[in-house]
Amino acid sequence: GYDSGHKNIELLRLRNFTVGKKLEDEEVIGSKGLARVAELISCMVPFITYLNSIVMPDDPVESGEEADTSNETAQED
């Protein structure tokens, strides 16, 4: 666990978020069901992005530090 004296202990205790919406069976059963589910999930993207920015912020790139190029293919001489 975390040290009970951690400066952000109250935030560390907040680990779960639940987002819900009541749906009628007709909304998700049938030919338009998948599209409806995709529509509802897409509405949550900004919320999830915001939460991720708080919980998993990008490491700041210090000036002069090169960006990670691990996905680039090495060139042979």
C-alpha positions as CSV (number, residue, x, y, z in Angstrom):
1,G,0.0,0.0,0.0
2,Y,0.8,3.6,0.3
3,D,2.3,5.5,3.2
4,S,-0.7,6.9,5.2
5,G,1.2,10.1,5.5
6,H,1.5,10.5,1.7
7,K,0.7,14.1,0.6
8,N,-2.0,12.8,-1.8
9,I,-3.3,9.9,0.2
10,E,-6.9,11.1,-0.2
11,L,-6.5,11.0,-4.0
12,L,-4.8,7.7,-3.9
13,R,-7.8,6.2,-2.1
14,L,-10.1,7.3,-5.0
15,R,-9.4,4.3,-7.3
16,N,-12.7,3.6,-9.0
17,F,-15.0,5.5,-11.2
18,T,-18.3,4.3,-12.5
19,V,-20.2,5.8,-15.4
20,G,-23.6,4.5,-16.1
21,K,-26.7,5.0,-18.2
22,K,-30.0,3.1,-18.1
23,L,-30.8,1.6,-21.5
24,E,-33.9,0.0,-22.9
25,D,-33.3,-3.4,-24.4
26,E,-34.4,-2.1,-27.8
27,E,-31.5,0.4,-27.8
28,V,-28.9,-2.4,-27.8
29,I,-30.6,-5.4,-29.3
30,G,-30.9,-5.6,-33.1
31,S,-29.1,-4.2,-36.0
32,K,-28.4,-0.7,-34.5
33,G,-27.2,-2.0,-31.1
34,L,-23.5,-2.0,-31.8
35,A,-23.7,1.5,-33.2
36,R,-25.5,2.7,-30.1
37,V,-22.9,1.1,-27.8
38,A,-20.1,2.7,-29.8
39,E,-21.9,6.1,-29.6
40,L,-22.2,5.8,-25.8
41,I,-18.6,4.7,-25.4
42,S,-17.3,7.6,-27.6
43,C,-19.1,10.1,-25.3
44,M,-16.8,8.9,-22.5
45,V,-13.5,9.5,-24.3
46,P,-13.0,13.1,-23.0
47,F,-13.7,11.9,-19.5
48,I,-11.3,9.0,-19.7
49,T,-8.7,11.2,-21.4
50,Y,-9.0,13.7,-18.5
51,L,-8.6,11.0,-15.9
52,N,-5.6,9.5,-17.7
53,S,-4.0,12.9,-17.8
54,I,-4.2,13.2,-14.0
55,V,-3.4,9.6,-13.1
56,M,-0.8,8.9,-15.8
57,P,0.6,12.3,-16.8
58,D,3.2,12.5,-19.6
59,D,6.7,12.9,-18.3
60,P,7.9,16.4,-19.2
61,V,10.6,16.5,-21.8
62,E,13.5,18.5,-20.6
63,S,15.1,20.9,-23.0
64,G,17.9,19.3,-25.0
65,E,16.6,15.8,-24.3
66,E,15.8,13.8,-27.4
67,A,12.4,12.2,-27.9
68,D,12.1,8.4,-27.5
69,T,12.9,6.9,-30.9
70,S,12.6,3.3,-29.9
71,N,9.9,2.6,-32.5
72,E,12.1,3.9,-35.3
73,T,14.0,1.4,-37.4
74,A,17.8,1.6,-37.1
75,Q,19.7,2.4,-40.3
76,E,22.6,0.2,-41.2
77,D,25.9,1.8,-42.5
